[in-house]
Amino acid sequence: MATAKGFQVNDTVLWVEDTGETNLPAILCLHSLFLDGRMFQQLVEAAAGKYRVIRPDFRGQGKSAPATTEIVDMDTCASDIAALIEKLKLRSINLIAQSMGGDVAVRLVSRKQEAFRSMILLGSSARNEPPDQLEDFRKWVVDACTGGFVDATLQFTMEIMFGKTTRADPSKQAMLALWRGRIASLPVSLQPAMSGVIERGDARPLLPLIKIPVLIFSGEEDMPRPPAWADEVASGLPNAKLVRLSKIGHSPTLEAPEQVLPQILEFLQNPKID
């Protein structure tokens, strides 16, 4: 039975949407900063009848409890998701993660590999923010969390989350308008989560520890996590395949679901790397 409710994990409450079919293999979705679990709605529809899909919102984001610290780091989020896995008694998990979700996924799987069957990363990396980009992003956090997601701050956020080709595509305007409205309504209480992402540590040393099959999608127009960073992840993982997406930015499941979702479902059927 499908559910949408809060779960007490560690010292917080995570909002979790779960299609609930305990007899089906599980997909656990870890969302990007700004986009919450709703970014995987098309995957839920595509996987209907084949997979149980679980979509938690990270602490301090979406419908989960607000953060109570100045920063929510990636290790804290990984611990939250590990606790949720135990609470839901999930095993042989197929993990799908974008951007911040990927930062959490690398940390989570390296610690708890026995719980996972496969991993799919989109718009993700394993490195910390480089100094030049970090300064720009710190200013962005201050602007967004004092003046809100409006005007130039909102525009900059849209440029981060979606590629230039997508932003110019008439057929994608309804999707963009939906997410522009959702991002514009984000509260200033998002600051601890934003800070946690941009101040994240370097997780590249964890990559060789991850032995499960990993499928990586990288958009050629991904500004915050450029293709070279995806190459780095693919070369650091022992069992990985990289798919490069032309004219796509940071959010492949939203920008190109017709390309990405069939490849995800095909990989999940037989997660082997040739």
C-alpha positions, 0 to 999 in steps of 0.5 A: 500500500502506498504511503506518504508520511514522516519517519523518525530517524536519528534526531530528525523526521524524514518525509518518505513517499513509498509505493509500498509493494514489499513483494517487488524489488526496491528503488531508493531515490535520493534527490538533488538540492532544490528538487526534493522527491518529486523530481522522481515522479516520472520514474515512479510512473515508469516503474509501476508494477515492476519496482517499489519506489521509495523517495525520502526528502533529506533533513531540512528539505522538502516536507522533512523536519527543518534543520536544527544546525547551521549546516547539514553535511553529507555524512549526516544525510548518509546516516539518516538514510542508513537509519531509514533503510533499517527502519524500512527493512530494505535489502538488495536496494537499487539506489538512484541519486542526483547531484546532492543525492550522489554525494550522499550515495557515495558515502552511504554505499561505501559504508553499507554496501551489503544493502545495495544491488546497484547504483545509478548516479545522475549529475553527480560527482565525488569531489569537493567544490573547487575554490573559485566556484566555492566563492560564487556559490557561497555568495549565492547561498547568502543571497538566496537565504536573505532575499529569497529565490527571486530575480537574479538569484532565481535565474542563477539557480535555474541555470545551475539546475537545467542546461542551456538547451533545455532552457531554450526548448519550447517543449520544455517550458511547462516543466521549467515553469513548474520547477521555477515556481517550486524553487521560487517558493523555497524557504530561507530555512534551506540554508543549512542544506545549501551550505552542506552541499557546497561545503562538502568534503572530498569523497573520491577516496571512497570510490574504490570501495564501491564494488556494486555495478554503477551506471553514471549519466552526465549531461554535457551542459552540466555547469555545477558538476561538469563532465570531467567530474563524471569521468573522474567518478567513472574511473574511480569506481571498479564497476561503472559505466558512463553515459554522456548526454548531449545537450542536457544539463544537471537534471537528466531525469527532468530534462530528458526522461525519454532518453534516461528512464528506459536506460535506467529500467534496462540497467535495473533488469540486469545491472552488469557492466560490460 
